[in-house]
Amino acid sequence: MSSRTSDHDAWSSERSFEHTEVYRHGPLYRWGAYATAGIVVLSVLAISGRMVIKGLSGMNWGAYAGAVAGLVGAAVSVPSLLSELYLTEDRLREERPLRANREVYFDEVHRVFVGGASVELYSSSDADPALTFHRKIQGSDDLIVKLVGRLPASAEVDHPSGELDGRLEIA
């Protein structure tokens, strides 16, 4: 995450939409996420109603354990499927519902790992990436090419699969 404060916190008030490119999952993934969120809400209401009717002691919690585990897993995946990536000349911002937004300035990135399923941007020597996004988003290859092209010359690009060789060049 970025350590800058005042000038970088003004993202939403100063962002220029004509120079911002937005990337997100396709409609099928997004509709699936909305449907999953609806199922989670309906299931929580059904279980809560059952708890009110039977009481806590009358509940068969073993029968609901699988349902609860499935609901938790579904609730975790929904923000990822509904996330949006905003690419500008100097940064990449990920906005996710129900979670904190993440932002990485290209001049702070020292390493990028382009994997088969995800892309990780590292802005410090920590083992944890500052920002990670899945490659299932629409236009992910173009996003990766543009992102790498905006990195500083000192940044390292680790791309073991090589499917984008010849397209990934740091400016």
SVG drawing of the C-alpha trace seen along z (x, -y; Angstrom):
<svg xmlns="http://www.w3.org/2000/svg" viewBox="-42 -17 59 50">
<polyline fill="none" stroke="black" stroke-width="0.4" points="0.0,0.0 1.1,-3.5 2.6,-5.5 1.8,-8.9 -1.1,-10.7 -2.4,-14.1 -1.8,-14.1 -2.8,-10.5 -5.9,-10.6 -7.4,-13.1 -8.0,-10.2 -11.8,-10.3 -12.0,-14.1 -9.2,-14.6 -9.5,-11.5 -10.0,-12.3 -12.3,-9.8 -11.0,-10.6 -7.6,-9.1 -8.9,-6.3 -9.5,-2.8 -11.8,-0.5 -11.5,3.3 -13.9,5.7 -15.1,9.3 -17.6,10.1 -21.3,10.0 -21.6,13.7 -19.3,13.5 -21.0,10.3 -24.5,11.8 -23.3,14.9 -21.9,12.7 -25.2,10.9 -27.1,14.2 -24.7,15.6 -25.2,12.5 -29.0,12.9 -28.8,16.6 -26.5,15.7 -29.1,13.2 -32.0,15.5 -30.2,18.4 -29.2,16.2 -32.9,15.1 -34.1,18.7 -31.6,19.9 -32.4,16.9 -36.2,17.6 -35.6,21.2 -33.6,20.1 -36.5,17.8 -39.1,20.5 -37.1,23.4 -34.8,21.5 -31.1,22.0 -31.3,25.2 -33.7,26.8 -31.5,26.2 -29.7,29.1 -26.4,27.3 -24.7,30.2 -27.3,30.0 -26.5,26.4 -22.7,26.6 -22.3,27.3 -24.7,24.6 -22.9,22.1 -19.5,23.1 -20.9,22.7 -22.4,19.3 -19.1,18.0 -17.2,19.2 -19.7,17.5 -19.7,14.3 -15.9,14.2 -15.9,14.6 -18.5,11.9 -16.3,8.8 -13.6,10.3 -16.1,10.9 -17.5,7.4 -14.2,5.6 -13.2,3.0 -9.7,1.9 -9.0,-1.7 -5.8,-2.2 -4.4,-5.7 -1.1,-7.0 0.5,-6.8 -1.5,-4.2 -3.7,-1.2 -6.6,-1.3 -8.8,1.7 -12.3,0.9 -14.1,3.7 -17.5,3.7 -17.5,4.5 -13.6,4.3 -11.0,1.6 -9.9,0.3 -6.3,0.7 -4.1,-1.6 -0.6,-1.2 1.5,-4.0 3.7,-2.8 6.7,-4.8 6.6,-2.7 6.4,0.7 9.7,2.7 8.4,6.1 5.4,7.6 4.6,11.3 2.4,12.3 1.1,15.8 -1.3,18.0 -4.2,17.1 -3.3,13.8 -1.0,10.7 0.8,9.5 2.3,6.0 5.0,5.5 5.9,2.0 8.1,2.9 10.4,5.7 7.6,7.4 6.6,10.9 3.0,9.8 1.9,8.0 0.5,4.5 -2.2,5.4 -3.3,8.6 -5.9,9.1 -7.2,12.2 -6.5,12.6 -10.2,13.6 -11.2,10.0 -12.1,8.8 -9.1,7.4 -6.6,8.7 -3.8,9.2 -4.2,5.6 -4.2,4.4 -1.0,6.2 0.7,4.9 -0.3,1.3 0.6,1.7 4.1,3.1 4.6,0.3 4.0,-2.3 6.4,-0.9 9.8,-2.5 12.8,-1.0 14.1,0.4 11.0,2.6 11.4,6.4 8.8,8.4 8.6,12.0 6.5,13.9 7.3,17.6 4.7,18.9 5.8,16.6 2.5,16.3 2.9,12.6 6.5,12.6 7.3,9.9 4.4,7.8 5.8,7.0 8.2,4.1 9.0,1.5 9.1,-2.0"/>
</svg>
